[in-house]
Amino acid sequence: MPIITDRDAWTDLVNRHPAGHLLQSWAWGELKARFGWQVLRVAVTDDGKALRAGAQVLLHDLPGRRYVAYIPKGPLVDWQDAAQTHRLLDEVHQLCRSRGCIFLKIEPPVEDDPTVRATIIQHGFQPQAPTIQPPRTIMIDLTLLEDALLAGMKQKTRYNIRLAARKGVTVYEGNTTHIPAFYQLMEVTSRRDGFAIHNCEYYQSAYELFAPRDATLLLAEVMGELVAGLMVFSHGTVAYYLFGASSDRYREYMPTYLLQWEAMRWARARGCVAYDLWGIPDADEDVLENNLATADRRTRGLWGVYRFKRGFGGRVVRSVGAFDYVYSNWPYRFYRWGQALRRIRAR
């Protein structure tokens, strides 16, 4: 089984692959390894040298020395190349079975398409599995000049960006010493909007592993008081807005709007051509638009941020979602039942 331990070889694959994604990067694997996941990388070659397809597999332990396996935004494979796909999945399944996994969850980094979905199902995966990463997002085209980028936004969003600047909101790049203060804002946001968050050490590690080359922490102040912040990451030509937080104070100064604008400017300066706002409700666009009038009152989950993100324009994109490959039927059913019960209790 070709387990990849060469960081440079793996990074070269993720950087070259058309579907290469931040969550398949070596550094992302290091982040997850610090917080309870085993990380293993498998790959296949076409010529015996360069890696052509691969998967960064995360393993999480369960009672009884069993595991669940997860490939976030992967595997990196050409689903239309049957031979390559079979070879890679055979390696992945061999790995998972050897570790006692009850099932494997994949979330391929490709846009939703019935042909791709059918192909994945033909390889034995169950469709409509619960997702871990939000399947639907808004992508902003950063190839536009700044004036055109602003023109593509909703009028109110443009107004709020300029309002924040006029009111003296200051945005600057933070560093590792600012993470605890940023985390305090995360706690405020979690309580207000009903989002689960990681612990402070998680954000500290994320910053240390990616910044300053592939991430930045942007902070906003009003009259010297920290009121909002975000962490934006870049991989290849795409920037990802993963973590954001804001205080309950000075919200009328619109600091979060100016933060997003400066994050887009940071991404453009790094050569990124797209900005991923990372997560909106998983509903068709007509449903999203019909619910827009009440989105402000939907304070829990992704509905609470939909109106905000929509204002920046861009294109709504949906991935093919999540698929599960089951190795042990009854343990898998019990696991799914337990997950459903936890979601009900969390409501």
RARAKA-V742187 format. One record per pair of residues at least 12 apart in sequence whose C-alpha atoms are under 10 Angstrom apart, sorted by the first residue. I is the first residue (numbers start at 1). J is the second residue. If there is no record, write none. Layout:
i = <I/I>
j = <J/J>
This chain:
i = <1/1/1/1/1/1/1/1/2/2/2/2/2/2/2/2/3/3/3/3/3/3/3/3/3/3/4/4/4/4/4/4/4/4/4/5/5/5/6/6/7/7/7/8/9/9/9/10/10/10/10/10/10/10/10/10/10/10/10/11/11/11/11/12/12/12/12/13/13/13/13/13/13/13/13/14/14/14/14/14/14/14/14/14/14/15/15/15/16/16/16/17/17/17/17/17/17/17/18/18/18/18/18/19/19/19/19/19/19/19/19/19/20/20/20/20/20/20/20/20/20/21/21/21/21/21/21/21/21/21/21/21/22/22/22/22/22/22/22/22/22/22/23/23/23/23/23/23/23/24/24/24/24/24/24/24/24/24/24/24/24/25/25/26/26/26/26/27/27/27/27/28/28/28/28/28/29/29/29/29/30/30/30/31/31/31/31/31/31/31/31/32/32/32/32/32/33/33/33/34/34/34/35/35/35/35/36/36/36/36/37/37/37/37/37/37/37/38/38/38/38/38/38/38/39/39/39/39/39/39/39/39/40/40/40/40/40/40/40/41/41/41/41/41/41/41/41/42/42/42/42/42/42/42/42/42/42/43/43/43/43/43/43/43/43/43/43/44/44/44/44/44/44/44/45/45/45/46/52/52/52/52/52/53/53/53/53/53/53/53/53/54/54/54/54/54/54/54/54/54/54/55/55/55/55/55/55/55/55/55/55/55/55/55/56/56/56/56/56/56/56/56/57/57/57/57/57/57/57/57/57/57/57/57/58/58/58/58/58/59/59/59/59/59/60/61/61/61/62/62/62/64/65/65/65/66/66/66/66/66/66/67/67/67/67/67/67/67/67/68/68/68/68/68/68/68/68/68/68/68/69/69/69/69/69/69/69/69/69/69/69/69/69/69/69/70/70/70/70/70/70/70/70/71/71/71/71/71/71/71/72/72/72/72/72/72/72/72/72/73/73/73/73/73/73/73/73/73/74/74/74/74/74/74/75/75/75/75/75/75/75/76/76/76/76/77/77/77/78/79/79/79/79/79/79/79/79/80/80/80/80/82/82/85/85/86/89/92/93/93/96/97/97/100/100/101/101/101/101/101/102/102/102/102/102/102/102/102/102/102/103/103/103/103/103/103/103/103/103/104/104/104/104/104/104/104/105/105/105/105/105/105/105/105/105/105/105/106/106/106/106/106/106/106/106/106/106/107/107/107/107/107/107/107/107/107/107/107/107/108/108/108/108/108/108/108/109/109/109/109/109/110/110/110/110/110/111/111/111/111/111/111/111/112/112/112/112/112/112/112/113/113/113/114/116/117/117/117/117/120/120/121/121/121/123/124/124/124/124/125/125/125/125/125/126/126/126/126/126/127/127/127/127/127/127/128/128/128/128/128/129/129/129/129/129/129/130/130/130/130/130/130/130/131/131/131/131/132/132/133/133/133/133/134/134/134/134/134/134/134/134/134/134/135/135/135/135/135/135/135/135/135/135/135/135/136/136/136/136/136/136/136/136/136/136/136/136/136/136/137/137/137/137/137/137/137/137/137/137/137/137/137/137/137/137/138/138/138/138/138/138/138/138/138/138/138/138/138/138/138/138/138/139/139/139/139/139/139/139/139/139/139/139/139/139/139/139/140/140/140/140/140/140/140/140/140/140/140/140/140/140/140/141/141/141/141/141/141/141/141/141/141/141/142/142/142/142/142/142/142/142/142/142/142/142/142/142/143/143/143/143/143/144/144/144/145/146/146/146/146/149/149/149/149/149/150/150/150/151/151/152/152/152/152/153/153/153/153/153/153/154/154/154/154/155/155/156/156/157/157/157/157/157/157/157/157/157/157/158/158/158/158/158/159/159/160/160/160/160/160/160/160/161/161/161/161/161/161/161/161/161/161/162/162/162/163/163/163/163/163/163/164/164/164/164/164/164/164/164/164/164/164/165/165/165/165/165/166/167/167/167/167/167/167/168/168/168/168/168/169/169/169/169/169/169/169/169/169/169/169/169/169/169/169/170/170/170/170/170/170/170/170/170/170/170/171/171/171/171/171/171/171/171/171/171/171/171/171/171/172/172/172/172/172/172/172/172/173/173/173/173/173/173/173/173/173/173/173/174/174/174/174/174/174/174/174/175/175/175/175/175/175/175/175/175/176/176/176/176/176/176/176/177/178/178/178/178/178/179/179/179/179/179/179/179/179/180/180/180/180/181/181/181/181/181/181/182/182/182/182/182/182/182/182/182/182/182/182/182/182/182/182/182/183/183/183/183/183/183/183/183/183/183/183/184/184/184/184/185/185/185/185/185/185/185/185/185/185/186/186/186/186/186/186/186/186/186/186/186/187/187/187/187/187/188/188/188/188/189/189/189/189/189/189/190/190/190/191/192/192/192/192/192/192/193/193/193/193/193/193/193/193/194/194/194/194/194/194/194/195/195/195/195/195/196/197/203/203/206/206/207/207/207/210/210/210/211/211/211/211/212/213/213/213/213/214/214/214/214/214/214/214/214/215/215/215/215/215/215/215/215/215/215/216/216/216/216/216/216/216/216/217/217/217/217/217/217/217/217/218/218/218/218/218/218/218/218/218/219/219/219/219/219/219/219/220/220/220/220/220/221/221/222/222/222/222/222/223/225/225/225/226/226/226/226/226/227/227/227/227/227/227/227/227/227/227/227/228/228/228/228/228/228/228/228/228/228/228/228/229/229/229/229/229/229/229/229/229/230/230/230/230/230/230/230/230/230/231/231/231/231/232/232/232/232/232/232/232/232/232/233/233/233/233/234/234/234/234/234/234/234/234/235/236/236/236/236/236/237/237/237/237/237/237/237/237/238/238/238/238/238/238/238/238/238/239/239/239/239/239/239/239/239/239/239/239/239/239/239/240/240/240/240/240/240/240/240/241/241/241/241/241/241/241/241/242/242/242/242/243/244/244/244/256/257/257/257/257/260/260/260/261/263/264/274/275/276/276/276/277/277/277/277/277/278/279/279/279/279/279/279/279/279/280/280/280/280/280/280/280/280/280/280/280/280/281/281/281/281/281/281/282/282/282/283/284/284/285/285/288/288/288/288/289/289/291/291/291/292/292/292/293/294/295/295/296/300>
j = <42/43/44/90/91/92/94/95/41/42/43/44/45/91/92/95/40/41/42/43/44/54/56/91/92/95/40/41/42/43/44/51/54/55/56/40/41/42/26/41/25/26/27/26/49/50/51/24/25/26/41/42/43/50/51/53/54/55/56/24/25/26/27/25/50/51/52/25/43/50/51/52/53/54/76/26/51/52/53/54/55/56/76/235/236/235/236/237/51/52/236/51/52/53/54/76/77/78/76/77/78/109/110/73/74/75/76/77/78/108/109/110/54/73/74/75/76/77/109/235/236/72/73/74/75/76/108/109/234/235/236/238/72/73/214/233/234/235/236/238/239/240/56/71/72/73/74/109/235/41/54/55/56/57/71/72/73/74/75/76/109/56/235/39/41/56/209/206/208/209/210/56/72/206/209/210/41/56/57/58/205/206/209/202/203/205/206/207/208/209/210/58/59/202/205/206/58/59/60/201/202/205/198/201/202/205/58/59/60/61/57/58/59/60/61/69/70/57/58/59/60/61/67/69/56/57/58/59/60/69/70/71/55/56/57/58/59/92/95/54/55/56/57/58/71/92/95/54/55/56/57/75/88/89/91/92/95/55/56/75/76/77/87/88/89/91/92/77/84/85/87/88/89/91/84/87/88/84/76/77/78/84/88/75/76/77/78/84/85/87/88/74/75/76/77/84/85/88/89/91/92/70/71/72/73/74/75/76/77/88/89/91/92/106/70/71/72/73/74/75/76/92/69/70/71/72/74/75/92/95/96/104/105/106/70/71/72/104/105/71/96/99/101/104/101/99/100/101/101/102/335/100/99/100/101/99/100/101/102/103/331/96/97/99/100/101/102/103/104/96/99/100/101/102/103/104/105/326/332/335/92/93/95/96/97/99/100/101/102/103/104/105/106/324/325/96/103/104/105/106/107/132/324/92/104/105/106/107/108/322/105/106/107/108/109/131/132/133/322/106/107/108/109/110/133/319/321/322/105/106/107/108/109/110/88/89/92/106/107/108/109/88/108/109/110/89/108/109/116/108/110/115/116/117/119/120/123/115/116/119/120/119/123/120/123/123/123/104/325/327/327/327/328/327/328/326/327/328/331/332/325/326/327/328/329/330/331/332/333/335/324/325/326/327/328/329/331/332/335/125/323/324/325/326/327/332/125/126/129/130/131/132/322/323/324/325/326/120/125/129/131/132/321/322/323/324/325/129/131/132/133/134/135/319/320/321/322/323/324/120/135/319/320/321/322/323/135/318/319/320/321/317/318/319/320/321/135/136/317/318/319/320/321/135/136/317/318/319/320/321/318/319/320/320/320/320/321/322/323/320/323/323/324/325/325/323/324/325/326/322/323/324/325/326/322/323/324/325/326/320/321/322/323/324/325/320/321/322/323/324/321/322/323/324/325/336/321/322/323/324/336/339/340/321/322/323/324/321/322/278/279/321/322/278/279/280/281/282/302/318/319/321/322/278/279/280/281/282/283/317/318/319/320/321/322/277/278/279/280/281/282/283/284/316/317/318/319/320/321/276/277/278/279/280/281/282/306/309/310/314/315/316/317/318/319/274/275/276/277/278/279/280/306/309/310/312/313/314/315/316/317/318/238/239/240/273/274/275/276/277/278/312/313/314/315/316/317/152/153/238/239/264/273/274/275/276/277/312/313/314/315/316/238/264/268/272/273/274/275/276/313/314/315/237/238/239/264/265/267/268/269/271/272/273/274/275/314/268/271/272/273/274/268/273/274/268/261/264/265/268/261/264/312/313/314/261/312/313/312/313/311/312/313/314/309/310/311/312/313/314/310/311/312/313/311/312/311/312/254/257/258/261/308/309/310/311/312/313/257/258/261/311/312/254/257/252/253/254/255/256/257/258/253/254/255/256/257/258/259/260/261/262/254/257/258/252/253/254/255/257/258/220/222/251/252/253/254/255/256/257/258/259/253/254/255/257/258/253/222/223/252/253/254/255/221/222/223/253/255/220/221/222/223/224/225/226/227/250/253/254/255/256/258/259/219/220/221/222/223/224/225/226/255/258/259/218/219/220/221/222/226/228/229/255/256/258/259/262/263/217/218/219/220/221/229/259/262/212/216/217/218/219/220/229/230/231/262/263/216/217/218/219/220/229/230/231/204/207/208/211/212/216/217/218/219/203/204/205/207/208/211/217/204/204/217/218/219/229/200/201/203/204/205/207/217/229/200/201/203/204/200/219/226/227/228/229/200/203/204/217/218/219/226/227/228/229/230/231/243/244/245/246/247/197/198/199/200/201/202/203/204/229/244/245/200/245/246/247/226/227/228/229/230/244/245/246/247/248/198/199/200/228/229/230/243/244/245/246/247/199/200/245/246/247/245/246/247/248/228/244/245/246/247/248/245/246/300/300/246/247/248/299/300/304/298/299/300/301/302/303/304/305/299/300/301/302/304/346/347/299/300/301/302/304/301/243/231/243/231/233/231/232/233/232/233/234/231/232/233/234/233/233/234/235/270/232/233/234/235/236/239/267/270/231/232/233/234/235/239/240/241/266/267/230/231/232/233/234/263/266/267/229/230/231/232/233/243/244/263/230/231/232/244/259/260/262/263/266/231/244/245/246/255/256/259/246/255/256/258/259/250/255/249/250/251/253/255/250/247/249/250/246/247/249/250/255/245/246/247/248/249/250/251/253/254/255/256/244/245/246/247/248/249/250/251/254/255/256/259/243/244/245/246/247/255/256/259/260/242/243/244/245/246/256/259/260/263/243/244/245/263/244/260/263/264/266/267/275/276/277/263/267/275/276/266/267/270/271/272/274/275/276/272/270/271/272/273/274/267/268/270/271/272/273/274/275/267/268/270/271/272/273/274/275/276/263/264/266/267/268/270/271/272/273/274/275/276/277/278/263/264/267/274/275/276/277/278/260/263/264/275/276/277/278/279/276/277/278/279/278/256/259/260/308/308/309/311/312/277/309/312/312/275/276/314/314/314/315/317/309/310/312/314/316/309/302/303/305/306/309/316/317/318/301/302/303/304/305/306/307/309/310/316/317/318/301/302/303/304/305/306/302/303/318/318/316/318/316/317/303/306/307/310/307/310/303/306/307/306/307/310/307/307/307/308/308/347>
